[in-house]
């Protein structure tokens, strides 16, 4: 209910801005005349939209760098952006505030990327012993972190090209060509992951946040998550004990934490089992001032996983 009220306040604020004439400053056409105004809900969708759109688009990311995108609350200005955009790229269920905005103002311009590819269920790639109870509250829900499988992201890019081509038919061929070029790079990244993770001493990823199901599924790994697919869930003591036992059993040398979430829980498990901690980035957002992009972070992740699993 809190998010619904927040959006209502934002919509009311937007109306007030429109009355005073300030609201016009939020339109993409005013900021980038002659370009397709695209609103992306968070970083990976911004990245794909920019790669596919190229010089013909102006992309606005609703999630600020350094902020946890799950927790996004929209301002009146951001709702104005969504309302005025030529295209909206989002993932239903990942950010309730964006879902609400799309429902109210998005219309046919909105593209839910979860319709482009099959989604995994939360916890689907987790390692669970036969006598161990399921530990995810979200087991019946979908895992949203689909961009961590490069092949799925390539399919999303193809459909972003279709959407941009519909919004801007004069440049349809350019969008298709850009998507094809992005697919080539993503398929190369996929081959690097397959080769890099083909021969490893271990295959269990012990992570603070169970965001790596697609990575595990694609490259035949097993994810052992301390919490579910949403990082603000505090693990129960029983879960911490079970993960510690799992880490010892499989000789885990690394407990992964991520860039936008506190490493406190990962540090606790690492001390318990005598392991080190390292960063594994779910690429939900970039840090302020970051110079890398999706590809560079994915390659850093590959190096981190190879080190943790003793791959040859």
N, C-alpha and C positions, 0 to 999 in steps of 0.2 A: 504494500500500500504506500510506503514511503516514496518509492520511485514514481508511482502514479501522481502523487501530490506534487513531487518535484517538477514533473513534466508540465502539469497544469499551471504551476507558478511560472514556469518558463514560457509557456504559451501565452499566458496573460501578459508577461513582460514584453513578449514579442509584439503583441497587439499595441501595447503602449508605445513601443519604439516606432511602430508603423505610423501611429497617429502623429507623433512628433517629427516624423521624417527621418529619424536616425536609422531606422530599420533598413533603408536602402543600402547602407554601407555594408550589409552582410551578404549581398548578392555576388555570385561569382562573376556575372557579366560585368559588374562595375570594377571588380578587381583585375579581371583578365579579359578584356574585350576580344571577341573573335575566337575564344577558346571554349571547349566544352567544360562546363563546371561540374566536377566530380567530387562527391563527398565520400570518403572512406572511413569506416568505423574505427579502425586501428591499424598499426603499422604494416603487417604483411599485406593487407588489402590496399593500403596506400602504395606500397612497393609495386604490386602487380599492376595497379591502375596507371602508375607513372610509366612503367616499362612498356605496357601495351599502348597507352595513349600517346606517349612521346610528346612532341612539340605541339600537338593539337589539343592538349587538355591542361587544366589547372586543377590540381588535386588538393583538397583540404582533409587533413586527418583530425578526427574529432577527439582523439586521445592525445594528451600532451606527453612529450618525452619525459621519461622517468616516473610516470604515473601508472598505477596498475589498471589496465583497461577494463578488467571485470567490474571495477567499482565506479565507472564513468557516470557522472551526472551531467546533464546537458544544461548549458546556460541558454538564456533567451536568444542570444546571438547565434549560438550553434543550432538551435531549432530553426532559426531563420535560414541558416545555411542549408539544412536538410530540406526545408520547404522550397527553396529557390533553385536547388541543384538540378542540373540536366540528367544526372545519373547518381545513384546512391549504391555503394557496394558495402554490404554488411553480412554478418553471420547470425542468423536468428538464434536466440537463446544464450548468446555469449554476453551481451550487454543489454539488460532489460530496458534501460533508458532509451537506447537506440531503437529497440523493437517498438517501444511505445511511440516514438517520434515517427517512425516509418508507417506505423498503423494509422496515425492521424494525418500525416501530410505526404507520405512517400508515393503512394499510387504505383502506376506502372513503371515509374523510373527506377524503382528499387530492385536490386538484384541480391537475393539471398544466396551466398555461395554454397550453403549446405545443400542446395538443390542440384548442384553440379556434379557432386561425387558422393559415394556412399560414406557415411560416417561410422566410426567405431563406437561401440558402447563404452561408457566409462568403466575402466578396470578390465576391459576385454583382453589386454595383453599383459596383465599383471601376473606375477608368479604367486600362486596360492597352493599350499599343500592340500591334499584331499581332506585332511581332518581339521583344517584351519578355517574359521568362519570368514565369510566375505567381510571386507573392511571398508568398502566405499558406500557412503550414503547415496551417491549418484549412480549406482550400478545400472539403474533402469534408464538413465539419461545418456545423451550422446556426448562423446569427447569432442570438444570444438577445435582442437589444435591440429587441424588438418594440413596446415601449411608445412608441417615438419616432415611430410612425405613429398618430396619434389615432384613425383609423378602426378599426385593429386593436384598439386598447385599448378602444374602445367595445364591440366584440364580446366581448372578454374580460369586461368588466363585466356584460354580459347573462348570461353563463354563471356568473359569481360570484353573481349574483342567484338563478339557478336552484339553485345549491348551497346557498346560505343558506336559501332557501325550503324545501329538502328537510330541512335540519337544524332549521328553526324554522317549521313550517307556519303557525302563528298569525299570522306577520308576512310571509307570502309576498307579499302585495299591496304592502306597503311596500317590500320589496326591489326588486320589479319597477318601481315608480314611481321609486325612487331611481336605478335603472340607466337608466331612460328620461331622467331629468333630466340625468344625467351624459352620456349620449349626445348630448343637445342641445348641451351645452357643448363637447364634443369635436368635434362636427361644425362648430360655429362656429369653433373654433380651426383646424380643417382648412381652412375657407374663407379664413381670414386668411392662412394659409401659402400657399395657392394664389394668392391675389391678390398677396401680398407678394413672391413669388418668380417671378411670371409674366414679368417683364421685367428681366433682369439682364445686365450686361456680360460676366460669366463664369458658368460653371456647375460649376466644379470646387471641391470642398471638400477642402483639404489639412489632414488631421487627424493628430494624434499617435497615435491609437488608432482603428482602423477600426470604431467603434461606431455609425456613422451611416448604415448601409446602408438602413435603412427610411426614414429621412428623405430620403435621396437618391432612393430608388426611388419614393416617393410623389410627390415634387415635381420629378422630372425633372432631378436633379442628378447629378454624378459624384463619387464619393468617391475621394480619393487618400490612402490610409492609410500612415503610416510603419511601423506594426506591425499585427498581426492583430486579431482580435476580443477577445483577452485582452491587457490592457495591460501585463503583466509580461514580454512577449516583447521582447527586445532586437533592433532592426533590424540586419541585416547591412550592412556598409559599401557593398556594391553597391546595396542597397535605398535607402540614404540618397542615394547619387549619382543613382539613377534618379528619386527624388522631387524632388530639386533641379532636375534637367533638366526634369521635368514642370512644376514650378512656374514656371520661367523661360519655358517654351514658352507657357504659358497666361496669363502676366502676373499670377500670383497675388500679391496684396498682403498676404495674411494667412495665417499658419500657426496652426491652432487647437491648443490643448492643453485638458485638462480638469481639473476641480476636485480629483479624488482621486488624480491621477497627477503625478509630477514633470514640469515643463515642459522639462527639460534637452534632450531630443532635438528638440522643436519649436524651441527657442531656437537650436540648432545650424543647423537648416535655414533659419530666418529670417535669421540672419546671413549664411549662404552666398548667399542669393538677394536680400538687401536688402529683406526683408518685415518686417512687424510680427507680433507674436503676440497672440492674443486667446483668451478662454475660450469653449468650446462644451461645454455640460454634457450628458453622456449620461444624467443623472438616475438613475444606479444607486443613489445614496444622497445624503443631505443632509449638509451641514457641521454640526458642533455649533453649536447656537444659531441655526440658520437660521430665518428667519421666512417664507420663501416656500414655495410648494408646486409641484406638477407644472405647473399652468397658468402661474404667474408665471415659472417657469424656462423653459418652452417659449416664452413670449413674449420673454424675454430672448435666447434662442437665435435666434429669428426676427430680432430687431433686429441681432444680431451677424452673422448670415449675410447679411442685406441690406446691411450696411455692407461686409463683405468682398467681396461679389460686385458691388458698385456697382449695386444694384437701384433702379429708379425707380418 
